[in-house]
């Protein structure tokens, strides 16, 4: 995991995170590299920009091995909990995970028979139900997909501890956090967490997955700052991407929320679409079934979460830089 701080003279702080879901990190990494290149070429921006903190490859194992999970088969975006007692006591079938276990965790990776085995469940329950089951996560089957673990993983611990120490050090240095008018420069923090997989290919949706949704007035401000973005909670499209996350626990937003209670912060997930959701789901299921014995799963996930086409890459960098710049302009 790498961190880079670009000290700005303007108020506020923008944090940009990549690689929480390993293989999805290449998109976020490309945005970060493009931003650094742009800042180097346009030095005058530093005078008015807030401080920018880039956090690269939160899940280095997953990024290096084209996996979405870490070395313990744990989804770090379901592992961000300070107390696991409630999720460990939760009914394993809370989102029908047990009912769909034969589909989500097949005993044999039948690559070409996947849709045939899935068809009865799709006809009976629909695609949204299956998505809801998958993204909710689970805490009882360590070898299954979307496993959140039983204790905080080291990568999440490093992320939390670094953020805590960074914010504390800034609070202790009044020359850093105070503007000439005496106001705190970290009164607002905008955290952008880049993910890929869901939505129309090359398009992004801004998801708000933290505990406690933003109030309508705050959503209006958000829509004004991020003009042109799809924000489901603000009524600007992308509902199909956000639907199904109602029972999700342990996100990065939840992990860091105790540190940001004293600031006016927005924690956003910028989700870039890649392929149709049913193909993304297929890749997740088959990769997990394959990865212990065969290398084919790597290609499955790389294709599903990082399309290597010039058009897709250009769209990701364009929209990624736009959101970063809009966040930096937030007042």
N, C-alpha and C positions, 0 to 999 in steps of 0.2 A: 504494500500500500504506500502510495506516494502523496505528499502534500506540498502544495506550492501556494505561497501567499503573495499577492500583488498588492502592495500597499497603495491605497488611494487617499486622496485628500478630501474627497466628498464624504457625506454622511452615510451611515448604513454599512451593511455587509452583504455580499452575495456569495453563497457557497454552492459549488457545482460538483456533484458526485457521480462517478461512473463505476461500473463493474460490480454492483451489489449482487447482481445475478450473472457473475462470471462471463459467459459467452456473450451476453448482451452488452458487455463493456466496451466493445470495439467502436460502437456508435458514439458513446459518451466520450471515449478517448479521442476520437477524431475531432469532435467539437472542441475539446479542451486544447488540443494541439493547434487547431485553426485559430482559436481565440488568442493563444499566446503569440502566434505568428502575426496576427493582426495588431495586437497591442505593441509589438516590437516595431512594426512599421508606422504606427500612429501614436507616437509618444505623447502628443498633446492631450490625448484622452485622459491621461493620468491625473491631470490637474482638477478635473471635475468628477471623476469616477469614484465610487465607493471602493473600499477594499474588496478584492476578489480572492476567495479561497478555493482552490481546485483540489479535490480529493480524488485520486486516480486509483482504480483497481482495488475496491474494497474487498473483493473476493479474488485474490491473485491465483489461487489454485484453479478455480472455475474458469478464469480467463485464459490461463495457460493451457488448460486441458479441454477447452471447448465444452465445459459443463456449466449448467446453470446453478448447481449446488456447490458446496464446498467439499473439502476432503472427507468429511463425515456424512456425506449425502444430505446435508442440512441446508434448507432454503433460508438464507440470511434475512430475507424479507418477511419471514414468519417467525424469526428467532429473536426479534428485538424486544424482549420482555425482561423486566427487572424482577418479576415474580411469576413463576411458571405454575403455581399451584392451581389457579383457576382453569387454565387450558388443559392441564394434566388430568383434572377431574371431569373435564367436559365429555359428554357422550361421544364416543368415537364415530357414531353415525349421525352426528349433528347436521351435517349437510349431505347425507346419503353416501358418505365415502365407503362405508362397509357394503352397502347395496351395490355399488359400482366397482368394488375392489377387483373383480375378475376382469374388468375392462382396463382399469387404471394400472394394475400391477399383474399383467398376464404371466403365467408360469413359463411360457415360451414366447419369444418375440416373433410372432407370425407377421412379418412385414407386409406381405401382400394380401393377407386375410384380415387385416385390421378393420377395414370398413364393413366387411361382412359380419364380424363379431359385434361391431358397434351399432349396426343398423337397427336391431330390435329396441335398444335403449333409446336411440334417437327418435324413433317413431312413437314410442310410448311417452317419453319425457321431454323431448326437445333439446336443442343445443344449449340453450341458456342454463337449463338445469344441470347439465353435465359440466359446463363452465363453472357454475356456482360451486359444485362439488369439488372441483379441482383447486380453484383459487382460494377457497376458504382455508385450506391447509389442514394438517392433522398432526397429532402429537403422540400417536400410539404405535406407528409402524415405521421403524427406523429405515427399512429398505424400500419403503414406498415413496411415491412422488409427493412433492409438497410437504415434506416432513420438517417440522419446526424445531425438533430437538427437545431436550429436557433441561438444558441450562444454557446460559449465554455463551455463544461461540467466541473464540479469540478475536476474530476480525471485528465483530460487533463491539467487543470490549475495547479494542484498540481505538475504534472510531469514537466511541463514547468518551473514553478517557482523554483522547486528544482534544476533542471538542470542549470538554469541561476545562481542561488546563488552558486552552487557547482563550476561551472567553474570560476565565478568571484572570489570566495575565493581563488582558486588555482592561479589565475593570480596575485592576490595581495600578495601572499606569494612566493617570488622569490626563496626561498630555496626549495620549493616544486616543482616548475616547471622548474628549471634549472639544467641541468646535469653539470658535471665537465667541459665540454667543452663550457658551456654557452648556449647551445641550449635548446629550449623549449621542455619539455617532452610531451606536448600535441600537438605537431606538427601534430600528426596523432591520430584520434579517430575512432575506429571501433565499430559501434553500431549494435547489433544483436537483432532483434525483432522476437521472436518465435511464429509461428502460426501453426495451423493444419487444415486439411480438404481436400486440393487439391493435386492431384498427386498419384503416385503408393503407395500403402500401405507400410508404414515403410521407404519410401525413401524421401529425402528432396530436395527441389529446392530453389536456392538463387534468390530471386526477388529483383529488384531495382525499387521501386515505387516512388522515390522522384521526385520532379519537376526538370527537366533538367537531362537527362541521362548522364551516365559516358562516357567519350571520349574513343575511341578504345584503345589508349595506356594505359589508366587507367584500362580498362577491362582486358587487357593482364596481367597487374600486379596482378589484383584481381584473375584471373584464376591460376596464378602461386602460390599465397599465399594459396588459397583454393583448392589445388589439390584434385581431386576426387569428387568435388562438381558439381552439375548440375547448370550452370549459363546461362540462355537463351541468355542474351545480349552478352555473350562472346562466343556463339556458341557451348556450351558444353551440350546441351540437356535441356529439361524442357520447351520447347516452349508451349506445350499444357497447362501447368499450368499458364504461364504468359499471354497468349492470353486473351483479353477481358478487360484489365485494362486501356485502353487508355484514358478514360474520368474520371478516379477516382480522386477525390479531398478529402482533409482533412485527409490524412494519418498521422501516427505518424512522418514519415519522414518530411512531409510538416510542421507539427507543430513545430518541433525542428530546422528546417533549418536556421532560423534567428540567432540562437545561435552558429552555427558551421561554419559560413562563413569565420572566420579567421583561421581555421584549415584545415588540409588535412584529410577529414573524409570520411568514407564509412558507409552508413546506409543500412543494409541488412535486408530483411525479410527471415527468414529460415522457409519455408513452408513444413510441413510433411504431406504426404498423409495418408489417413485413409480408406475411402471407395470410390467406384465409384462416380464421381461428381453428377450424377443424384440422387443418394441416399442421398448425403449430401444436395443437394438443396431441396429434398423432406422433409428432417428433419427440415430444416430452415423454410420452408413454413408452415408445419403442427404445429411445435412448437409455432410459432407466433399466429396461429389461436387457439391453445389449451390453452395457458398459463394463460389466465385470469380466466378461470373457471375450468380447469381440470389439474391434475398433470402429465398427460402422456407425456407432452412435454419435461420434464426433462430427461426422459429416452431416448427419441428420440435424443436429442442433445448430451448427454453423449456418446451414442453409436456411433454417427456420427463423433464426434471430439476427442474422447478419447477411442479408442478400448482397452479393458482391457485384452489383451492377452500377455503372456510372450514374445512372439516373437516380437510384435510391440513395447512393452516397451523397450526391449533390444536394438532394432534398433534405437529408439529415443535417448536413453542415449548415445549409441556409437557414432552416428553422431553428436549429440549435443555437446558432450565433444570434439570431433575431431575439429569441427568448432571453438569452444572457444579456444582451444590450438593453432590452426593455426592463429587465430586473435591475440593471445598473442605473437606469433612469428613474426608478421608483423614488417618490418623495413622501 
